[in-house]
Amino acid sequence: MSTSEQRRASLAGPIGLGVGLIIMGTAYLLDRLGILPMDWGLL
């Protein structure tokens, strides 16, 4: 396993988590504003 592969693997976790949080946060904000009805059972 090369160093570039290790670097990519170590970045993939935090980036994936950050993207997930951004998506969840955006959906939550839309729900609070009454734009998107939150009937998915996620939050």
CNS distance restraints for C-alpha pairs under 8 A (distance, minus, plus):
assign (resid   1 and name CA) (resid   5 and name CA) 6.32 0.50 0.50
assign (resid   1 and name CA) (resid   6 and name CA) 6.96 0.50 0.50
assign (resid   2 and name CA) (resid   6 and name CA) 6.45 0.50 0.50
assign (resid   3 and name CA) (resid   7 and name CA) 6.09 0.50 0.50
assign (resid   4 and name CA) (resid   8 and name CA) 6.14 0.50 0.50
assign (resid   5 and name CA) (resid   9 and name CA) 6.14 0.50 0.50
assign (resid   6 and name CA) (resid  10 and name CA) 6.13 0.50 0.50
assign (resid   7 and name CA) (resid  11 and name CA) 6.19 0.50 0.50
assign (resid   8 and name CA) (resid  12 and name CA) 6.04 0.50 0.50
assign (resid   9 and name CA) (resid  13 and name CA) 7.07 0.50 0.50
assign (resid  10 and name CA) (resid  14 and name CA) 7.68 0.50 0.50
assign (resid  11 and name CA) (resid  15 and name CA) 6.13 0.50 0.50
assign (resid  12 and name CA) (resid  16 and name CA) 5.89 0.50 0.50
assign (resid  13 and name CA) (resid  17 and name CA) 6.18 0.50 0.50
assign (resid  14 and name CA) (resid  18 and name CA) 5.99 0.50 0.50
assign (resid  15 and name CA) (resid  19 and name CA) 6.10 0.50 0.50
assign (resid  16 and name CA) (resid  20 and name CA) 6.15 0.50 0.50
assign (resid  17 and name CA) (resid  21 and name CA) 6.18 0.50 0.50
assign (resid  18 and name CA) (resid  22 and name CA) 6.15 0.50 0.50
assign (resid  19 and name CA) (resid  23 and name CA) 6.20 0.50 0.50
assign (resid  20 and name CA) (resid  24 and name CA) 6.14 0.50 0.50
assign (resid  21 and name CA) (resid  25 and name CA) 5.86 0.50 0.50
assign (resid  22 and name CA) (resid  26 and name CA) 6.01 0.50 0.50
assign (resid  23 and name CA) (resid  27 and name CA) 6.17 0.50 0.50
assign (resid  24 and name CA) (resid  28 and name CA) 6.07 0.50 0.50
assign (resid  25 and name CA) (resid  29 and name CA) 6.13 0.50 0.50
assign (resid  26 and name CA) (resid  30 and name CA) 6.18 0.50 0.50
assign (resid  27 and name CA) (resid  31 and name CA) 6.14 0.50 0.50
assign (resid  27 and name CA) (resid  36 and name CA) 7.29 0.50 0.50
assign (resid  28 and name CA) (resid  32 and name CA) 6.20 0.50 0.50
assign (resid  28 and name CA) (resid  38 and name CA) 7.84 0.50 0.50
assign (resid  28 and name CA) (resid  43 and name CA) 7.91 0.50 0.50
assign (resid  29 and name CA) (resid  33 and name CA) 6.20 0.50 0.50
assign (resid  30 and name CA) (resid  34 and name CA) 6.25 0.50 0.50
assign (resid  30 and name CA) (resid  35 and name CA) 5.21 0.50 0.50
assign (resid  30 and name CA) (resid  36 and name CA) 5.32 0.50 0.50
assign (resid  31 and name CA) (resid  35 and name CA) 5.86 0.50 0.50
assign (resid  31 and name CA) (resid  36 and name CA) 4.75 0.50 0.50
assign (resid  31 and name CA) (resid  37 and name CA) 5.58 0.50 0.50
assign (resid  31 and name CA) (resid  38 and name CA) 5.80 0.50 0.50
assign (resid  38 and name CA) (resid  43 and name CA) 7.96 0.50 0.50
